[in-house]
């Protein structure tokens, strides 16, 4: 079943650290498998955009923010469990 609304994510990373790279790889894989052509990923490197991270109240990395659809949600970690991540973010119907 296709969903016309895109799922928008913002991933806060700390440069090219192992955890940040793993979170990005996991997010891309989850999106390709479960949200093909219906997602957007913005990456914010907290080393380069410290003030933005502080304004957005991001104090740990990697942090994933689901911006839309509502409600906005955050999850911290490497995003290694796809089914749990989809459930936590309320995206099970998008993965169907």
Buried (B, 14 or more C-beta within 10 A) or exposed (E): EEBEEBBBBBBBBBEEEEBBBBBBEBBBEBBEEBBEEBBEBEBBBBBEBEEBBEEBEBEEBBBBBBBEBEEEEBBBBBBEEBEEBBEBBEBEEBBE
